[in-house]
Amino acid sequence: MYSQLSLDTSIGISSKDGAVFRRKGLSGGAIAGIVIGCVAFTLLCAAAAYYMLSQRTATQTSPSAQIITKGAAAGPGVNFTEDEASTTFQITTEAATVGVGVNPPNDEACAGRAIAALPADGLAAAADQPVRKARIPLATRILKQIEALSNMYRILFGICLGFNIAFVVLAATNTLPYAKRQKAAFALGNIMASCMVRNEVILYGLYWLIVKLFSRWPPLWFRDFLTSFLLHLGGCHSGLAVSSLVWIIYVLVDLARHSAFTDTGVIVVVSILGALIFLSMAAAFPLLRYFHHNTFEVLHRFSGWTSLACLWVFEILACNWDPIAKKYEVAGSHFIHHQDFWFCVVTTYLIIQPWLFVRKIQVLDVIIPSKKAVIMKFAGAVPPGYLGRISRKPLKEWHAFGIISDGVLDGPDKRGVHYFLITPLGDFTRELASDPPKHVWTRIFRFVGLPYCVPMFRSGVAIATGSGLGICLSVFLQWPPDYHLIWIGRDLAATYGSVTMDLLAHVDPARLHLYDSLHGGRPDGLALTIDLVRKISAEVVVVTSNPAGTRHLVSGCRAAGIPAFGPIFDS
């Protein structure tokens, strides 16, 4: 194949006698060793970066800086006794609120300052004093911006892309002849690896292994890192995909430089492959994906399938092209001995595999308690930690939802049931309410996500708003009683119906904290969460809310030195 034809011109002409020869690639063991070494080094780099960031946050929010205000400004609808409310007070201005047990953020958004243990008779006098905004040095502001950009997703993206760019430079400068000879293999390998970290069977195996090996016993910072790594593997997917495009551009440039020895068909196919991968990447750009999700799915899926076809065409053409005779010759049985061939085989399997689990299933019932909620009922109890996908048009779009199940095998067939709790916002979900389906398409191999990581921590607090309850409720119905649940919504019983409230009745009341914003207004979710974490000495906070709410709660908890996670919207 082109990538394995080795010469001083890098396209297959021997400087010794002009004969074409093929060098064997690395052995399987050597390749496996390189891959394992790179993965281990990647994990080490990510762990070090993540640990340094977490240590910096913990230092900035040390116990000496904590303001504990038991009864202060926990938000409307939260009542405290007179004795509790009189112990400490806080002063805030411009809607900047330091809530219950929250460490004040060190930025300009916090115009107010909390005063702990201020006597009641001094409150009015202190309130009359002007509050100055603290000047934050430029270097500190720059560091905070760097920290904001340095989440695990971007760290993994940068590591994957950085490694590959380094190898491209080494190949282009002939410092690493192997990479120069095998540039097409590097491109195909990155495409394969990008598909692997998105494959739900492989992800399940990785989640299962890490949760089994590292639950509860390692240091909290390490479990925090592992959980964040699992949830942000989309950074590897994106980084590897971009890296494959970098390698394809390098291959294309090299082909163009030696066009006299290259068939035009090979150059055309590589150009189309690069354009398709770029189109797939452009479709996944966050703004387009968020505002035009259906367009993203169609472009991403069909450009990916067409790219796979181009991979095979490129593999066949390049393997059979003779640059000396300038014609195609049948490669014969040695075709299967090329690593590029097996990269294509594995990539093809990874793309086909999810479709092997697609089934059309019956919808037992569609319950619409209000305009803000749709509850779909399906046969079969489901363990906690899993999420499901459904579709009416499987070639066009798929939608993921949290699964609610109590795990009880009841009913006529002793299979039990599970539910999807859905807010009808987009076209697909609104249609579920206006035209309830009798059947939908699903993947019987359900994927895992944030709820599956709950056993990594000894105790925690889950805070859900609205239909976000559907992602985490199964944890409280089936797993140990060392987690507390905060659920915030408007007119909960009327909005989410008797089915949801009946399921909540199975949760230990001591672990359940419901806040109905219809009665007393919306509470300060961040303050409630941090207060409860301090009270029960919880290790982690799990957030299931909308994107803006999730970012606010997760960043607020982490600013207070508490590990916190929410659904990943950029992966």
TORVO-154603 format. One record per residue (C-alpha): residue in three letters; x, y, z. Coordinates in steps of 0.02 Angstrom, whole numbers, plus 32768, in hexadecimal, padded with zeros to 4 digits. Last residue first. Layout:
# residues N
alaXYZ
...
***
This chain:
# residues 571
ser7C3E831384A2
asp7C0883C584C0
phe7B6A83AC852A
ile7BB5833D85B1
pro7B3583168637
gly7B6B835186E4
phe7BF88335875D
ala7C31837D8803
pro7CCA83658873
ile7CBB83E48902
gly7D418468891E
ala7CC884FB892B
ala7CF78533887B
arg7CD084808848
cys7C218492888D
gly7C0285368833
ser7C4A84F5878F
val7BD7845D8796
leu7B3D84C187C8
his7B51854C8748
arg7B8584D886BA
thr7AF2846486DC
gly7A7784F386E3
ala7AB28538863C
pro7AAF848D85E8
asn7A0684578630
ser7A0883F186D1
thr7A4D834E8713
val7AD683718792
val7B3582ED87F6
val7B93832F888E
val7C2182CE88DE
glu7C72829B8982
ala7BE582BE89FB
ser7C0B82F58AAD
ile7B5182ED8ADD
lys7B4083A38B13
arg7BC783EA8AA4
val7B7B839A8A09
leu7ACD83D48A3F
asp7B0884898A4E
ile7B62847E89A7
thr7AC584408951
leu7A4D84BB899E
ala7AC0854D8975
leu7AD2851588C1
gly7A1884F988AC
asp79E785A588EB
pro792E858988FF
arg78A785B2887E
gly7810860888C6
gly77AB85ED8964
his772B856F8927
leu772F855E886B
ser77EB85418878
asp77CC849488C0
tyr78688459891B
leu7878839F8942
his7902835889B1
leu7908829A89B8
arg798A823A8A1D
ala792882388AC1
pro788C820E8A5F
asp78DC81688A28
val78AD81578970
his781A80E68945
ala77A2817B8947
leu780881C688BA
leu77C3813E8848
asp7711816E8877
met773A82268856
thr777881FE87A7
val76E18194877A
ser7669821187CC
gly7694829E8758
tyr772B83068728
thr76DC83B2871C
ala764F839F879A
ala76BA834E8821
leu775183BE8806
asp76FD846787FF
arg779D84B987C2
gly7840845B87D3
ile78D384358844
trp790783858876
ile7991836C88F7
leu79C382B6890F
his7A3582718997
tyr7AB081E3897F
asp7AE9816189FF
pro7A4E80F289F3
pro7A9880688985
trp7A58805088D1
gln79AF80218885
leu792E80AC8895
phe79AA813788BC
val7A18810F8826
ser797D80FA87BA
leu795381B187D9
cys79F381F48788
ile79CE821386D1
gly7912822686DE
leu792082B18760
gly7964832186D7
ser78AD833386A8
gly78A083CC8718
thr793E83F98775
ala79AD837587C1
ile7A2B837C884F
ala7A8582DC8881
val7AE682E08924
gly7B708266894F
ser7BB681D789B1
arg7C3B815189A1
phe7C6C818188F1
met7C978113885A
pro7BEC80C1886E
val7B9D815A8816
cys7BFE81418774
tyr7B6E80E7871C
pro7B0181818736
leu7B7881E986C7
gly7B71817B862D
val7B4880CD85F2
phe7B028091854D
arg7A72801C852F
phe7A8A7F8784BE
ile79D57F6F8485
arg79E580048412
thr793B805283F5
trp78BA806E836E
val780D80A683A3
his7760805883A8
lys76B2809583D7
pro76E6814A83C3
pro769381E08419
asp766882678399
ser765F831083F0
ala76C582DD8488
leu774B82778430
glu774A82FB83A7
arg7785837B8425
thr78188309844E
phe784F82F98399
asp783A83B0836A
gly789583F08404
leu7854842384B0
pro77E2839A84F1
thr78328373859B
ile784982B885AB
leu784282388639
phe7869818E85EB
tyr782480F98648
his784E80458673
val77E77FA9868D
gly77EF7F0086E3
arg78167E5D868C
lys77A87DE886F1
asp773E7DC48656
pro76987DF786A5
gly76E57E888706
asp77747E898783
leu78307E7D8779
val785B7F1187EA
gly78F47F7387AF
asp78AA801987E7
ser78C280608739
ile78D9811086F4
ile7944811C8658
gly799981BE8624
phe797F81F38571
ala79E081EE84CD
his799982238425
trp79C281D7837B
glu79AE822682D0
lys79AC82058215
leu79C9814E81EE
pro7967811A8289
lys78CA817C825B
arg7854816C82F0
ser78E48167836A
ile791281308419
arg79B3812C847D
gly79C580EF8530
leu7A2C811785C9
tyr7A7580A18649
gly7AB580BF86F9
pro7A32805F8757
pro79FC7FB1871D
val796A7FA986A2
ala78C07F5586BA
gly786B7F1F861A
ala77D57F5F85BA
phe77CA8017858A
lys776E80B085CD
met7783815E8585
ile776581F585F6
val774E829F85A4
ala7764833F8608
lys775183FB85F8
lys76A5840485A9
ser7661839D8639
pro764382EA8676
ile766182A085C8
ile767081E485DB
val76A6817C8545
asp768880C38560
leu76CC80178538
val773B805484AB
gln77637FBB8444
ile78117F998400
lys78697FA58359
arg791B7F66836A
val79CA7FAA8349
phe7A557F428399
leu7AAF7F1282F7
trp7AAB7FCA82C7
pro7B287FF18350
gln7BA57F758303
ile7BAD7FBC8252
ile7C1D8052827A
leu7C927FF182EB
tyr7C997F62826F
thr7CCD7FD581E1
thr7D538026824C
val7D977F7A827A
val7DA17F4481C4
cys7DEE7FE9818B
phe7E747FE08211
trp7E8D7F2C81DE
phe7EB47F5F812C
asp7F297FE98165
gln7F8B7F6981CC
his7FBA7F13812A
his7FBF7E55812C
ile7F137E4680DC
phe7F517E8C8036
his7FDC7E098034
ser7F5C7D957FE3
gly7F677DE67F38
ala7F937E9A7F13
val7F417E9D7E68
glu7FA47F167DFD
tyr7F737FCA7DD7
lys7FE080327D65
lys807080AC7D6D
ala80F080227D4D
ile815F806E7DD2
pro80D580B27E44
asp8079800A7E48
trp7FCA80287E8E
asn7F737F927EDC
cys7F7E7FC47F93
ala7F58807A7F70
leu7EBB80537F0B
ile7E747FD47F84
glu7E96803A8021
phe7E5780DB7FD2
val7DB580887F9C
trp7DA1803E8049
leu7DBC80E4809F
cys7D48813A8023
ala7CBB80C58056
leu7CDB80EE810C
ser7CD981A880E3
thr7C2D81908094
trp7BEF81448137
gly7C3881D3819D
ser7BF082578128
phe7B488201813F
arg7B4E820081FC
his7B9782AC821F
leu7B2E8302819B
val7A8A82B181D2
glu7AAC82C5828C
phe7AE68379827E
thr7A5083AA8214
asn79DD835E8298
his7A3783BD8321
his7A26846882D1
phe7A3684DF8365
tyr7AA7847483D3
arg7B0A8419834D
leu7B2584B882E8
leu7B6285188381
pro7BCE848783C1
phe7C298460831D
ala7BFC83AB82F6
ala7BC783D48243
ala7C7284228225
met7CC78380825B
ser7C5F831681E5
leu7C7F83918158
phe7D3B838B817C
ile7D3482CD8178
leu7CD982D480D2
ala7D5683508087
gly7DE982E580BE
leu7D9E82498071
ile7D7682A57FCF
ser7E2B82E07FC2
val7E6B82317FE8
val7DFB81EA7F5F
val7E33826D7EE0
ile7EEC82507F06
val7ED881947EF4
gly7E7B81A97E4F
thr7F0582197E0A
asp7F7E81887E15
thr802181B27E6B
phe80D481AB7E2A
ala80D482527DCF
ser806782987E5B
his80F982907ED3
arg80DD83387F27
ala802083227F15
leu8027827B7F70
asp808E82C97FFC
val80118357800E
leu7F8082DC8011
val7FD3826E8095
tyr7FF483078103
ile7F40834180EC
ile7F068291811B
trp7F75829581B6
val7F28833A81F0
leu7E7A82F781CB
ser7E9D825E8236
ser7ED682D282C1
val7E30832E82BC
ala7DD6828782D5
leu7E4F8254835F
gly7E3282F683BE
ser7D7582ED83AB
his7D66823A83E9
cys7DE882578471
gly7D8582EE84B0
gly7CE7828484A9
leu7D3B821F8531
his7CFE82A785A7
leu7C8E82418619
leu7D0D81B78630
phe7D9C82308656
ser7D31829286D0
thr7D0A81F3872E
leu7DC181C08730
phe7DF8826D876C
asp7D7A827587FA
arg7DAA81C4882C
phe7E5F81FF8833
trp7E35829D8896
leu7DCF82368912
pro7E6181C3893C
pro7E45810D8908
trp7DCC80998968
arg7D1C80CB8931
ser7D0E80778888
phe7DB280638829
leu7DB57FB587DE
lys7CFD7F9387BD
val7CD680468785
ile7D6F80488713
leu7D477F9F86C4
trp7C8D7FC086AC
tyr7CA9806C8660
leu7D2B802785E7
gly7CBE7F9385B6
tyr7C278005859E
leu7C90807A8533
ile7CC57FE984C4
val7C107FB584AD
glu7BD880698491
asn7C57808C8407
arg7C8A8144840E
val7D3B8126844D
met7D4F80A183C7
cys7D1681118338
ser7DA0818F835B
ala7E1C80FF836C
met7DEF80C182BD
ile7DFE816F8270
asn7EA3818882C9
gly7EE380E18287
leu7EAE810D81D6
ala7F1481AE81DA
phe7FA8815A822D
ala7FA180CF81AB
ala7FA481528122
lys8041819D816F
gln809980F58179
arg8139811D811C
lys814C81C8816E
ala811D81838219
tyr81A080FB8207
pro8223817981CD
leu821881DC8270
thr828B82728260
asn825D827F81A7
thr822C833681C3
ala817B83128188
ala8170827581F3
leu81AB82CA8291
val8134835B8270
val80A482E18252
phe80D2828482F3
ala80CC83268358
ile802583538308
asn7FE582A7833B
phe801882B683F0
gly7FD1836683FB
leu7F29833383B3
cys7F1082A88431
ile7F52831084C3
gly7EEE83AB8491
phe7E4A834D8483
leu7E6982F58529
ile7E8C839C857F
arg7DFA83EE8526
tyr7D7F836D8568
met7DD0836C8614
asn7DB58426862E
ser7E4284A0860D
leu7DE1852F85BE
ala7DA085718664
glu7E4C855886B1
ile7E9B85C18628
gln7E1A86498646
lys7E4086448701
leu7EFA865286DD
ile7EDC86EB866F
arg7E73873D86F7
thr7EFB871B8777
ala7F8187658706
leu7F17880186EB
pro7F08882087A6
ile7E58882087EF
arg7E1A88C28839
ala7D9888A088BE
lys7CF388F588A5
arg7CD0896D8931
val7C3C895D89A4
pro7BF789FF89E9
gln7BC889F78AA2
asp7B0E8A068AC7
ala7AFC89488AD6
ala7B7C89468B61
ala7B1589BD8BC9
ala7A77895A8BAB
leu7AC988B48BDC
gly7B1B88F28C7A
asp7A8588D58CEB
ala7A7488228CAB
pro7B2687F38CD7
leu7B9387BD8C44
ala7BC887078C53
ala7C0B86FD8BA1
ile7C0F87928B2C
ala7BF6876B8A75
arg7C3987E489F5
gly7BDB8823895F
ala7C1D885488B4
cys7C3B879F8886
ala7C3A87A987C9
glu7CE487FD87D0
asp7D3B875C8800
asn7D7886FB8897
pro7CDF869088B4
pro7C9B86928966
asn7CA485E489B3
val7BF485A189C4
gly7BB6855B8A69
val7B0585938A48
gly7B06861389C0
val7B7786A28991
thr7B04870B8929
ala7B2C878B88A3
ala7A8487D88877
glu7AD38884886C
thr7B01888A8925
thr7B11880889AE
ile7B20880D8A6B
gln7B1F876E8ACF
phe7ADD87368B78
thr7B0C86BB8BFE
thr7ABC86768C9B
ser7A1286C98C89
ala79CF86598BFF
glu79F085BB8C61
asp799885FB8CFC
glu7903863C8C9A
thr78EC85948C45
phe791085878B8C
asn789F85868AF5
val78CD85698A3F
gly784B85A789C2
pro78B386358983
gly796E861E8984
ala79F185E089FD
ala7A1186958A26
ala7A5F867B8ACF
gly7A2685F78B47
lys7AC185928B60
thr7B4086108B26
ile7BE885B98B22
ile7C6786288ACC
gln7CFB85BF8A94
ala7DA386138A80
ser7DF985B58B0D
pro7DB785138AC6
ser7E1E85298A28
thr7DC785638989
gln7E5B85A88927
thr7EC48515895D
ala7E3E84988928
thr7E3184EB887E
arg7EED84E48865
gln7EEF842D889C
ser7E6584058820
leu7EC484598793
met7F6583FD87C0
tyr7F07835887CA
tyr7EB783728720
ala7F5D839886CC
ala7FB38304871F
ala7F25828D86F9
ala7F1C82C68644
cys7FD782AE862D
leu7FD28202867F
leu7F3B81CD8619
thr7F9282018578
phe803081A685AD
ala7FCC810785CB
val7F7381188524
cys8017813784C8
gly806980A1851D
ile7FD5803184F7
val7FD880648440
ile809480508430
gly808F7FA68485
ala80007F6C8418
ile80627FA1837D
ala80FB7F4583BB
gly80987EA983E2
gly80437EAA8338
ser80E97EB982E2
leu811B7F5C8292
gly80FE7F7181D9
lys81547F068159
arg81AE7F5F80D2
arg81717F578021
phe81E37F5C7F8A
val81E37FB27EE4
ala82837FA27E83
gly82E4803C7E4F
asp838A7FEC7E7A
lys83CB803E7F17
ser836480DB7F2C
ser82CA806D7F2F
ile822D80C27EF2
gly819680B17F65
ile814681577F8A
ser81B381A18013
thr822D81EF7F97
asp82BA819E7FF7
leu825580FE7FEF
ser81CE809D804A
leu812B80598008
gln80C7803780A6
ser805680CF80A0
tyr803480B57FE8
met800080008000
***
